[in-house]
Amino acid sequence: MDDLVTFGETMLRLSPPGDERIETADRYDVHAAGAESNVAVAAQRLGLDAAWISKLPDAPPGRRVAGELRSHGVTVDTVWSETGRQGTFYLETGEQPRGNNVVYDRADAAVTTATPAELPVSRVEDATGFHTTGITPALSETLAETTASLLGAARRAGTTTVFDCNYRSKLWSPAEARETMAGLLSDVDVFSVAERDARTVFDRSGDAEGIARELAETFDLEVAILTRGTEPALAVAADELYEQPTFESTDAHPVGTGDSFVGGFLSQYLDDRDVPEALEYAAATAAFKRTVPGDIAVVNPAEVEAIIDGGTAAISR
């Protein structure tokens, strides 16, 4: 039995070295990158048995994705498709005022046709936890239906269901996201959302504590987590409010930080740790991720615990 199963699209991320522009680059760094697989890798590296389910093209780019995830110990249980392509995106980094820019090339990806009939639903039903995000139902009507079906199956089986809002304005409008996610949240136990997305997508106002409590009550959540960038994260569970400050870190590699936070949280929460302890682990994992290139938190428990204990050093000898 898996401790955690995640479902969603994983793309190949192509990044020009340094701060070079996409249109002038003649080489790229390549990484597997997907919210749900990022969570699976972080959780796996921090002690859970994690699996990622999806649909990939039966071609070298698809096998490249599967191989990278397997290299971190994650079980890859995917449908190999003869149709559809491997989604990619380009990440161009730059200092202000240019900033970072993401260019997606994911149309007609194999995953957009994934249905429950071809996916290993029994794996979801037998797991301790099941995780997906708001990115997945935004990709196609088929995936919206599949996401709802998997969350429903997990809920009926007693699997802890975890959903991260992960709003992407390049995929859908706030109104479209709100309508779809509100329907999904009836089958969700643990919901994580950035404060800015709670305000934009769910049309919430007021202070952060009020938003977290309102989300927990409205959707009858076991845990509602509100992340706030450099400000302390908040969580509401059983009417109790918990606050977790961020740990000092660089801003060198921010992409994937939110997924690392969720993966760190689940590595403890699904192992029967309490919410404050899981939040602390989440914040430390997110801080570590910002030091690592790519989307994935290449981290281990000792490194997370060193951050929590304040024992990190400039040089490890």
N, C-alpha and C positions, 0 to 999 in steps of 0.2 A: 504493500500500500504506500502511495506517495504521501508525504507531508503536505506538499503544495503542488497544484497543477495550475498552469497559466495558459491562456489562449489569446492569440492575436497575431498580427503581422510582424514579421521581422524583415527589415530591409538590409541592403548593403549601403553603408555610408561611405561616400567618397569625399575626402577632404584634401584640398591643396596644402602643401607644407607651409608652416608658418602662417603669415597673413596674406599669402598670395591670392590674387583674384582667380575665380573659376575660369574666366574667359582667356586668361593667359597661361594657366598652369599646364605643364606637360607631364606631370605625374601626380598621383593621388595616394594618400593613405587610405586603406580599406578596412572597415570594421563592420561586424554584424551589429544591427541597431534596431531595437524594437522595445516598446515600453514593457510589454508583458515578459519578453525573454530577458530583459534587463533585470526585472524583479526576480525571475527564476534563478538567474546566475547569482545575484547577491545573496538570496536566501540559501542556495546550495552551498556557496562558499562559506556561509556563516553557520552551517550545521544542519540544515534541513535536507531531506531527499526531495528534490524538485524535478518536475517534468514540464515540458512545454509542448503543447499540441497546436497544430496548425496545418496549413496546406502549402506545399512548395512545388515549384516546377521541377520536373525530373530532368535536370540539366546542371551543368557545372556551377552556375551562380547559386542555385538552390542548395546544392551539396556543400558549397562554401559556407553558407549560413549554418547548416546543420553541423558541419564539422567544427566550427568555432564554438557553438554552444556546447557540444559534447566535450570539447577540450576543457571546459570548466566543470564537468561532472554532471551536467544537466541531462536528463533523459529526454531525447527528442522522439516524439511519437507523432509523425506527420503523414499526411496523405501526399503521395507523390503523383503529381498531375502531368498529363501529357499536353495540356493546354494551359494558357496563361503564362505570365512571365514573372521574373523576379523583380520586385520593386526596389528602387534605389532612391537615394537622395544625396544632394551635394550640400556640404556645410562649409561655408566661407566665413572665416573668423577675421575680425579686425578691431582695432582699438577705436574708441570714440573719436570723431563723430560718425565714423562709418558703421561700426558695430558688426554683429554677426548676421548672416543671412542663410536661410535654408531654402533650397530649390528642390521640390519633389518631382520624381519621375516614377510614379507608381500606378499609372492607369493600366487596367486590365491585368493586374497582378493575380496570380493563381489563387491566392487566399480569398479574394472577393467572392468566389463561388462556393466556399466551404459550407457544407450543410451538416446538421447533426447526424444524418444517416451515415455519413462517411467518416465521422470523427469518433474517437474512442470515448464515448460518453460514460461508459462504465468506469473509466479511469477517474473522471470527475466525481462520480458518485461515491467511489471508494476512498477518495482523498480526505485528508484532514481539512484542507483549505483549497478554495478555487478563486483565482484572481483574473480579472480582465479590466479593461479601461474604456473610457469614452471614445478613444480613437477607433476601436474596432467596429462598433455599430455605425460610425460615420462613413465607413469605406464603401458600403453598398447596402441596398435593402436586404439582400440575402444575409449579410453578416449581422444586420440589426436583428433579424429574426433568429439567427443562430445564437447570437449572444443571449437573447432573451430565453431561448430554449435551454441553453447550458446552465444559466443562472437558476432557472426553475428546477431543472433536474438536480442540481447541487443542493438547493434548498430542501427539496422533498427528501433527499437522501441524508440530510443532517450534516452536510458539509458546510463549514464556515465559508460564507461568500464574501469576497472582497472586491470593491470596485473603486477605481481611481478616476476622477472626472477627466483629467488630462485633456482639457478643451483645446482644440486646434482651430483657429479662425480660418485657416486655409482649406478646411474640410467642410465646415458648415457654419450656419449662423447661430447666434445665441438662442434664438427662438426654436430652431430645429433641434439643437442639442438639448434644450430644456424639455421639450415634449418627449423626446426619446428616452432621455435619462430618467425622467420622473417615472416613467412606466417601468424601467428596469429596477429602480431602487426599492420596489416592493419586495424584491427577492434578495436584498443585500443586507448583510450583517455589519460589515465594516466599510465605511465610506471615507475616502480621502479626497480633499479638494483644496486647491489654492484659494486663499481669501479673494484674490482678484476674480477668479472664476465663479466663486459663490455669488459675488456681487453682479457679475456680468451675465452669467448663464442662468442662475437661479433667482436673479432679481432681488437679492437680499440687501438690506441696508442696516445701519446701526453699527455698534461696536463688534469686535471679533468674537467676544464671548457670547453675545446675543445671537450672532449668526450660527455659531457652532451648536448652541443649545436648540435653536430653532430647527436646524437641519436634523438633529438627533430626534427631536419630537415629531416633526412632520413625517419623516420616513421610518419611524420606529426602529432606529438603528441601535445595534449593540455598542458600536463605537463610531463616533463622528470625529474625524481629524481635520483640522484646518491648518494648512501650512501658510507661512507668511514671509517667505524670503529670509531676510536677515533678522526678522523679529521672531520671538519665541513661537513655536508651534503650540496649538491648543488641541486638546482632545476631551470629549464628553463621553462618559461611560457610566451607566446606572446613575444618572443625574449628577455625577461628580465631575468637576472640571480639573484637568491636569494641564500644566504649562511646562514646556521644555525649551529652554534657550538653545540657540545654535552654538556650535563650537567654532572657534576661530579657524579660518581656512583661507586658501588662495581663491582667486576667481579664474584660474587658468583654464579649467576644463569643466564648465558648468553643465554641459549637456548630459542628461542622465542622472542628475542629482536627485530629482524627485522620485525617480524609479528606485534609486539606491535607498532613499529614505523608507519607501514602502517595503522593499526587500529586507532592510534591517529590522523594521518593525515586525514583520511577519516571522522572521527567524526566531524571535523571542515570543511573540504572542501565540503562535501556533505550537510553541513548546511549553505552553501553560505558564508563561511569565506574566506578571501583572502589567497593566497599561503604562504606568510611569517608567518601569524598567524597559519596556519595549520602545517607548518614545525616546529614551536616552540612547538606546542602541541605534535607533533610526537616525537621530541627529548626528551621532558620531560617524555612522556609515556614510551619510551624505557629505559630511565634511571631508572624509577621506577620498570620496569619489572625485571631488573637485581638483585633486592632485593627479588624477589618472587620465591619460588621453583616451579617446574613444567614448562610447556610451556606457560601457560595462564597468562596474566596480570590481576591479581585480584586488580583492581584499581578503583578509582572514580574521578570525575572532580575536587573536592576540593584538592585531593592529587597531581594531575597534576599541578593545578594552583599554589599550594604552592611551587613546584619546580621552576616553571617559575618566581614566585615572590621572590624566594630566602628565603622563610620563613620556610623551614623545620627545625625541631628541633630534638635533640637526644631523647627526651622523650615527648610524647604528653599527657598532663594532663587535 
